[in-house]
Amino acid sequence: MADYLFGSANIRTLENAIIGRERIERLLNTKTTNEAWALLADWGIDIVRNSDGNPMREETLLGVLKGAYDRLTELAPDSDALRLWLYPYDCNNLKAAQKAFVRNIDPTSMLFDFGTLPATDIVKMVETGSYEGLPANLQASAQTAMDEYAKTKNPQVIDLILDKACWSDMLAAAKASGEEFVIRLVETRIDLLNTMIALRILRMKSGEVGKVLFAEAFLEGGKLVRERMTDCMANGEDALLELLRYSDYSRFAENFAKSDGALSTAEKLADNYWMSLILENKFVPDGLEVMVAFLAAHEYEVKNLRILLSGKEAGIAVATIRERIRDSYV
């Protein structure tokens, strides 16, 4: 914990700037999207604007997220337990660069400008076929993804192969850190992702094809066992939920069973379940938990702002937007 004392003390001073529950409610009550943007500017959000002076939603939100990760990198540059949360951005950039390469288009608009490596470096890796410098499993799987695409011409195989590699890298880094809190967070996220994969496949009513799809998409490393989940899926959604009721995810299963049953609701409940693990350590005075929570808080801040702003832009009722908002750290 001593290694994170200085960083966590700094993070505590920055938490008040996070857009949490009270500010989200104020944003929801604005009459126009422009009023919402004005509030965000008043709260210190750096608004990215286009040539006409209009706010650019995604560019602004990604700027918020990049700022959080940059801050953590400054405070704990050698921490595997924090660096691993950047792996999904490396993975996204690799997937985008590979798909752009095979289609002969510019990937720039699909890239994140943060990760463990510059996005431009990953684009060059794809162009040269040399992937040294990526996290180990992503590096080992990158050429496999290209080879499988060449055989199938199906860009989804790139996603499947690289997503598996990314989560393997995240779990390996979590275990290498020796931090039980981080290991639990990664394992839980893997289980929740597998649960959402299972629910989506069940809704497709694809029978044996669905079983194959689940085997291909299943992420290894969580507590939920693939074979057990597959057996339950053969008996329908109720059987899968019954399995979850006798696992660490009983609360998720019970809440979903009482809900409207929409997949979007399941996604929200999964997000809220993961945030509940972060909130268990909210009052830890210092240490790694504080710094991981800072990242999680910003990830959820950006997710909620995206839901809210896109909803207002589309003219969706405030009550409906409010229902979609995730739990917040602050």
Disulfide bonds with the S-S distance in Angstrom:
none
